[in-house]
Amino acid sequence: MNKFITAACVALCVASALPASGQEKNYGPGVTDAEVRIGQTMPYSGPASSFAAIGRAMSAYFQKVNIEGGVNGRKINLISLDDGYSPPKAVEQTRRLVESDEVLAIVGTFGSPSNFAIQKYLNTKKVPALFLGTGANRVSDPANYPWSMGWQPNNHAKGVIYAKYLLKERPNAKIAVLFQNDDFGRDHLKGLRDGLGEKAATMIVKELSYETSDPTIDSQILILKSSGADVLVDISTPKFAAQAIKKMTETKWEALHFLSDAAGSISSTLAPAGLDNSKGVMTVSFRKEPTDVTWANDPGVQEYLAFMKKFMPDANPTETYSLFGYATAQTFVHVLQNCGDNLTRENLMRQATSIKDLVLPTMLPGIKLNTTATRYTPMSQAQLVKFDGVTWKPIGDVIDAEK
């Protein structure tokens, strides 16, 4: 009898250790058989409201997914709240999402100031903050913030990519740098310096910063021009980038002008600056440009344009921030699919940090998303693009900041 009991116990233990195909569902906050509830804050008002297109596109994409049956039979319920690009407001709204709405995760919240303000709170609460809309290095730092991760190439990587291009194509360049006086600007600048290596000391001839509260950057442009630089690396947001383009045209400063990709929107930056004035400016990109005839017959771009026509008919389909939100939402859907019925915050984080060679249909050829438990930045690749007066045109090959 004792032998029988022992054998039965061993069999029971082995069976319970095996991952049965009919494994029970495991749910965290915000999850039922019918839905997965997630949250975000966006600048639907305030000085950065042009970026709200990201949140609108994510909401619309999840609407599309839900109409098609959801993910593993569950609808995605995105609660997207306005933070006005105000850190205190972002904290207030995020606390509401976590404590009142009981969301499973925060997904896609935009802006470095907002994400910095909520980062410690979310990590203390062990709430996943995934695919955040910022290139700040700090949001992809698993050693200190294991529950937060970005999506796009981080700002340091973008600075390295500028540097790699310049070392190859303009090794004798005299570089002036205009940067926003915060982590956004400083991370780019550090990447540029690191990428240039020992040549940074001779190639960078002048650096100036600006505050987001400044009315204009006209005086900075005049000082940078007087440095004799023939390249301007302009690490600014749309309002100030448009001012820089106009002032350079007005003063006939014909330097090669690099914009941050945060200012890479044709409608939000280049059109206000004047499309003719903007000819020749360059930036980094990891997405296919819908206005480029190169992608006229591309299935991924056609699918995106069809999505915009059906689910966002009043929005500008060429707005780069809409495409950004669309692709971010696709990434989250991929992770959610991999979670299966194990929809806890812990497993969501495990799947988000286990992405392997994910190819999104609107990303440039050769760009793949990869994450690990120690690498929280899904993308490190981008391509230089130049504005031809109508659209962005790819220049050279995709550059990987990590190789």
N, C-alpha and C positions, 0 to 999 in steps of 0.2 A: 504493500500500500504506500509506504514512504517513497519507494522508487517511482511509483506512478505519479504521486503528487509532485515530486521533484521534476520529473519529465514534463508534466503539464505546465508547471511554473516557467520552466525554461522556454517551452514553446510559446507561451503567452508573452513573455518578455521579448522574444525575437520578433513575433508578429507585431507587437506594438512599436518596435523600433523601425519597422519597414515602412516606407512611404507608399501606403496603399493608394491605388488609383482613385478610390472613392473617399479620399481624405476629407475630414470634416472642414467646413468653412471656418476661417479665422479672421475676425473683423476687428478693426480699430475704430476710433471715433469717426463719425461721418459716413460710415459704410453700412448699407443694408443689402438685401438681395436685389433691390431695385435701383440703388444709386450709390455713387461715390461723390461726396461733397468736399470740394476744395475751395480755397479762397485766394485772393490777391488784393493789393491796392495799386491804384494807377492815378496818374495826374490828369484826371478828367477836367480839372480846372487848374489855374495858376500858370506860372511862367514856362512850364514844360508840357503844356497840354497837347502839343503836336504828337508827343509820344503815346498819347492815349489810344492811338490807332492800334497799338500792340494789344491792349486789353480787349478792344472791340473785335479784333480779328480772332483772338483766342476764344472769346465767347461764341463767335459765329462758327468757328471750326468745331467746337464741342456740340453746338446745335446740329451741325451736319452729321457728326458721329452718332448722336442720339437718335436722329431720324432713321439712320441706317441700322439701328439695333443696339447701339451702345458698345461698351467694351466688356466682353465676357458676360453679356446679358444685362449689364448695369448702365444706367445713364450717368453722364458726368454733369454734376450740378456745380457750376463755377459761380461763386459769389464775388463779384468784382466791385470794390468800393473806391470812392474818390479820396485821395490823400492830399490833393492840391500841391503836390511836390513839397509838402511840409513834413519834416521828420516827426514832430510831435503828433501831427494828425495821423501819420502812418502807424505810429505806435498805438494810438487810440483805436484805430480801425482794425489793426491786426489783433489786438487783445479781444476785440469784439468777435472777430472771426474764430479765434481759438476757444474762447471761454463761453461765448453765447451760441454761436453757430456750430461750434464743435466740428470744425473741418478736419479732414484727415491730414491735409498738408497745405502749405502756401506754395503757389506755383506762379512764377513769372512776374512777381512784383517788380516794378520798374524803378530804376534810379539808384545811384550810389548812396545819396543821403538817406533815402527812405530805408534801404536795405541795411545800412550801417546801424540805423536807429533801432531796428527790430531784431538784429542778428543775435544779440546776447539773450534776449527774452526767448526767442524761438529755440535756441540751443539749450537753454536751461529747462525749457518745457519738453525738449526732445521732440519737437515738431519738425518734420522735413520741410525745408525751404528750397525748392527745386527750380532749376533753370531760370534763375533770377535775371532780370533785364538790366544787367550792368556788367561791364568788363573789369570791374575792380578786382585786383588780386585777392583782396581780403575775403571775398565771398567764396573762394575756392581754396580754403586753407584747412584741410581735414584735421591737422594736428591740434588746432585751436577751436575750430568750429565744425565738428563732424556732422552736423545736421543741415549745413548750408552748402549749396553748390551753384555755380554759374552755368552758362550755356554757350555763349559765344567765345571766341578767342579773347583771353584777358588783355587788359590794356598794356601790360608789360610785353606780351607777345607781339602786339601790334607795333609797338615801338621797335622791337627787334626786327620785324619784317621791313619797316621803313629803312632801317639801317642796312640790312642785307641788300636791299635793292640799290641804295645809294653807293655802297661800297663796290658793287658790281658795275653800275651804270654811270655813276658820277663820283669817282674816287677822289677827285680834287675839289669837290663842292665846298663852298663856304655856307654853312647852315645857320640860319636864325630860327629860334624857337619861340613861339607864343603859346603859353599854356595856362589853363584854368588853374587857379591857386587852390587846389584840393587834391584828393587822392586820384581823381580821374586824370588830371593833368600831370601830376607827379609820377604816377605809375607809367604813363606813356613815355615821359621824359627819361625815366630810369631805364626803360627798355631800349630807347634810342641810344643812350650812352653805353649801355652794356653791349648792344649789338655792334656799335662802332669800335668798342674796345679801346685800345691805346690811341686810335686815331680820333677819338672824341675830342681830345684836348685841342687838336689843331683844326678839325673840321667844323666844330660848333664855335661860331664867332660871337654870338649874342643870344641870351635868354631873357625873356620878360614874361611876367605873369599878369593876369587880370583877375578881378573879383566878379562874381556873378551879379553883384549889385551895381557894377560900373555901368553908366549909360552907354558908353562907346569904348572902342579900343583904338580909335584913330591915332592917339598920341603914341601908343605902342608900335603901331605899324610904321609911323614916321621914324621912330628911333631905330627900329629893326632894319628899315631900308638904309638908313645912314651907316649901318655897320658894314656895308659892302657885300652882304650875303646874296648869293644867287639861288638859294633854296630857302623856302619858308616851310617849316613843319608847324602847322597850325592846329594845336590841340584844344579845340573849342567846340561849343555847342552851336546849333543852327543860327541863332540870332547874331552871335559874334563872328561866326564864320562868314555870314553874308556881309557883314560890315567890313571884314578884312578884304573880301573879294572886291567890293566897291572901292575901298580906299586904295588898294593896289592899282586898280584901273585908273582911278582919278590921278594918282601920282606917277603913273607910268612905270611902276616897279614891276619889271618883267621876270621876276624870280619864279622858279618852278615851285608851285604851291601845293603842298600836301594838306588835305583835310583829315580830321579824325572821321572814322566811319559814323560816329554819332551825328556828324553834320553832313552825311552823304546823301541826304534826301534831295531829289531834284525839286520836288514841290515845296519843301519847307526851307531849303537853303539856297539852291541855285537859282530858282525862279525869282525869289525876292531880290537876290543880288544882281539879276539880269543874266539870261542864258548866254548872251554873247560875251559878257564880262567873265563868265565862268568857264569858257572854253580853255582846255588845257589843265584845269585843276585835277589833282589825283587823290585817290583815297585807297583804302584796302576794302576788299569785299570777299565774302564767302558765299554769297547768294547769286543766283542767276538774275539778271536784270530784265524784267518783263518787257521793257521798251526796246531792248536790243534785238535786232532782226536775227541775230545768231540763234536765238532761242525760239524763233517764230513757230517752228514745228516740234519743239521739244515737248514730250508728253507731260513732264512735270510742270512746266510753265503753263501749258494748255489747261491742265487740271486746276491749277491755281486760279487762272483767269475765269474759268467756268465757275469755280467756287465763289469768287468775288461777285460775279454777275448774279448768281442765284441768292447768296446769303448776305452780301453787303452791296446791294445795287446802287446805293447812294454814295459809296466811298470811291476814292480814286484808286483804281487797280494798280497804278504805277507807284503808289506810295510805299516806299521801302519798309516803313514800320509795320504796315499791314502784312507784308510777306514775312517779316521777322516774327510776328505773333503767330502766324499760320504755321511756320516751321517749328516754333517752340511748342505749340500745342501738339503737333505730330510727334515730337519727341516724348512728351508726357504720355500720350496714348500708347506708344511703343512700350514704355516702362510699365504702364498699368496692365497691358496685355500679359507681360511676363510675370506679373504678380499672381495671376490665376485667381484662386479663391482665398489666397493668403494675403489679405488686405489689411495688414497691420502697418503702423508707422515704421517699425523696424524692417519689415520685409520690403516696403516701398523704397526705403533708403538702400537696402542691399541691392535691389534691382537697378536703381538709379546709378549705383556705383559699379555696375557690372555690364555696361554697354559695350558691345564688341562690334566694331566696323559697321556701325549703322550708317546707311546711305539714305539721305533725305532727297526727294526728287527735285527740290528747288535749290539744292546746294550746287556749287560749281563742281565740275568733274574732278575726281581725285580727293575730294574732301569727305572724310569719314569721322564719325563720332565714336570716341572711345573713352571709357572711364574705368578706374579701378578704385580700390579702397584707399589708395594713397594719391590718386590723380583725379581731382574733382573738376578739371576743365575739359569738357567734352571735345572742344576743337582747339587746335594750335596752328591751323593752316589758314592762309588767306592769299588772295591774288591782288596785285596792284591793278587799278582801273583808272582810265582817263576819260574825262567828259569831253565829248566832241561837239557840244552845242545842242544835242538832242538826247543822247543817252550815254551811259558809261560803257566804255570799251575795254576789254581785258588787255593787259600789257604783260607780256612774258608768261612765265609759268607760275603755278601755285607754289608759294613759299611756306615752308614749315619752320616755325620759330624754334622748335626743339631739335632740329637736325642741322 
